[in-house]
Amino acid sequence: MVTGATSQIGRFLLPRLRANDFDVVAVSRRPLSAAMALAGDGRWLEADVLDPAFAWPEADVLVHLAPLRVLPGILPGFFSAGGCRVICFGTTSRYSKAASVDGREQKFANSQIAAEGKIAVVCSEAGAAWTLFRPTLIYGCGMDRNVTLISRIVRRFGVFPLFGKAQGLRQPVHADDLAAACVKVIDERRSFGKAYDLVGGETLSYRAMVERIFAVQGKAPMFVSIPLGLFRVLMAVVALLPRFKDFNAEMARRMNEDLVFDSSEAARDFGYSPRSFEP
C-alpha cells in the first residue's frame, strides 16, 4: 500500500513496484482519471487516510509518502488490517531547521522529530518492522520547490538572485533513486528499525547547483547579489502566495550553509547508490 501516491516519489515508485511483481494499492485524494497511468493494473483508492471512515485494505507493507506527522495516527488502522511493515519518509530538514530563527521552521523540525519517535514506539508495540528515510533536496519530475523553482526563475528571467557567495554545499537527490531505495528495503532485514539520511550522488555548492541548471537550459550563468534585508522583503512578498506561505529569509541565509549528510550506512545495508545531479 502506498499513501501519498501522486507525490514525486510515488510517480517513480508505483512503476517500480509493479515491475517487481508487487500487488499495489495506491491511495490518493486525487481521482483515478488524474493518476491512471501511475496505477497501472494495481488498485487505486481515491480516499483520505485521515478520514475516520476510511476502510483500510489488506496490505502487508505500507510505504508512506504523505506527510510524516500524520503517520503515527494512522498506523493502528494499517496494523488492524494485517499490516506488518512500514517504510516512511521524513526529511533532513529536521536537522537544518531545528536551530532556525524562524519559529515556523523550528516548529516543523520539532514535529518531524516527534513523529519519528512516535513511529518507532507504535511500530515496536505492534511488532512491526519500520524503516525511515530522510532525503535532502528532492528533485526529478518538476514537483519540488527547490530545483524546479530555480529552473523556472532561470527560464523566465535568465538571472538568479543569490545571497553572498552561495557556497553552502548541497546533495540533490533524484526521486527515482528514493523510489529504488523503497523497493530494496522491503524485505531487507538489515534496514529494520533504522533511519537513513539519503542524499544524491554528488556534492556541490548552491551556486554550482544553479550553474548546472543554467547549463541544462543552454544559458550562461548570470547572478545578481542581493543583501539579506532585501531578501527578507522579497520572501515576505512571495509568502503571500498560499503555495509559498512558508518561504522566509532563512532560506536565503542557508545558501551559505553546508547541508551535507552521510548515506554510507544505506550503501552498506541495501546498496544505495544514487546518481549524480541531473536537473
Sequence and secondary structure as in RCSB ss.txt:
>XXXX:A:sequence
MVTGATSQIGRFLLPRLRANDFDVVAVSRRPLSAAMALAGDGRWLEADVLDPAFAWPEADVLVHLAPLRVLPGIL
PGFFSAGGCRVICFGTTSRYSKAASVDGREQKFANSQIAAEGKIAVVCSEAGAAWTLFRPTLIYGCGMDRNVTLI
SRIVRRFGVFPLFGKAQGLRQPVHADDLAAACVKVIDERRSFGKAYDLVGGETLSYRAMVERIFAVQGKAPMFVS
IPLGLFRVLMAVVALLPRFKDFNAEMARRMNEDLVFDSSEAARDFGYSPRSFEP
>XXXX:A:secstr
 EESTTSHHHHHHHHHHHHTT   EEEESS GGGTHHHHTTSEEEE  TTSTT      SEEEE S GGGHHHHH
HHHHHTT  EEEEE  THHHHTTT SSHHHHHHHHHHHHHHHHHHHHHHHHT EEEEEEE SEESSS  SSHHHH
HHHHHHHS EEESTT   EE  EEHHHHHHHHHHHTT GGGTTEEEEE  S  EEHHHHHHHHHHHTT    EEE
  HHHHHHHHHHHTTSGGGTT  HHHHHGGGS      HHHHHHH         
